[in-house]
């Protein structure tokens, strides 16, 4: 019974914190994207202009994002 009460307190506490903190996400001025991968994503052995992340950033900027 004790575990159930702890779970409920944590669960509802998490819901309340999400509700309270959600409006602050609208104030973000930039978007951050995490690209997970291997050496192809990191661009090892390539020039900076040929890195995937550099090309992605340039494409998103051109699209106005």
C-alpha positions in Angstrom: 0.0 0.0 0.0 2.9 2.3 0.8 4.4 1.9 -2.7 1.0 2.7 -4.3 0.8 6.0 -2.3 4.3 7.0 -3.3 3.6 6.2 -6.9 0.4 8.3 -6.9 2.2 11.3 -5.2 5.0 11.2 -7.7 2.7 10.7 -10.7 0.3 13.5 -9.8 3.3 15.7 -8.8 4.7 15.1 -12.3 1.5 16.0 -13.9 1.2 19.2 -12.0 4.8 20.2 -12.8 4.2 19.5 -16.5 1.0 21.7 -16.4 2.8 24.5 -14.7 6.0 24.4 -16.8 4.4 23.9 -20.2 3.8 27.6 -21.0 7.5 28.3 -20.6 8.3 26.1 -23.6 6.4 28.6 -25.8 9.0 31.2 -24.9 11.9 29.4 -26.5 13.7 31.4 -29.1 15.6 28.6 -30.8 15.1 25.0 -31.6 17.7 22.4 -30.7 17.9 19.1 -32.5 20.0 16.2 -31.3 21.4 14.1 -34.2 22.4 10.6 -32.9 24.5 8.4 -35.1 27.9 7.2 -36.0 30.8 8.7 -37.9 28.6 9.7 -40.8 26.6 12.0 -38.6 29.7 13.3 -36.9 31.4 13.9 -40.2 34.7 12.4 -39.4 37.2 12.8 -42.3 35.0 15.4 -44.1 35.3 19.1 -44.4 33.1 21.2 -42.1 30.9 22.2 -45.0 30.2 18.5 -45.8 29.1 17.5 -42.3 25.5 16.3 -42.0 24.8 18.6 -39.1 26.2 21.6 -41.1 24.0 20.8 -44.1 21.0 20.2 -41.9 21.5 23.5 -40.2 21.8 25.3 -43.5 18.7 23.6 -44.9 16.6 24.5 -41.9 17.8 28.1 -42.0 16.9 28.3 -45.7 13.4 27.0 -44.8 13.0 29.6 -42.2 13.1 27.2 -39.2 
